[in-house]
């Protein structure tokens, strides 16, 4: 959730955690799809409010340098602990033209493969 934003000249960031509970020692990979409003022509995720969009990116690190994996080949294996592990997810809206005022949303599906 980027909260209420009044300009898109500067970057806006957000963070969330994904709770994962896998058996101790079990190997798993967490991947994300491209969201419901993905622009395949320009390869960007987008939040939508009807026919208006705000592009954004999702990352695995707070430096916003490692894109969240979308394939098994890109994903890093993690080891389950037998208790809930909170996996951080970081998102960033980079500077862009301000679209009309609205409520912009997107849905990303995360998949755990083990």
Secondary structure, DSSP 8 states (H G I E B T S, - for coil): -----S--SS-EEEEEEEEE---TT-EEEEEE---TT-BTTTTBEEEEETTEEEEEEEESSTTS-SB---STTT---EE--SS-EEEEEEEEE-S-----SS--B----EEEE-
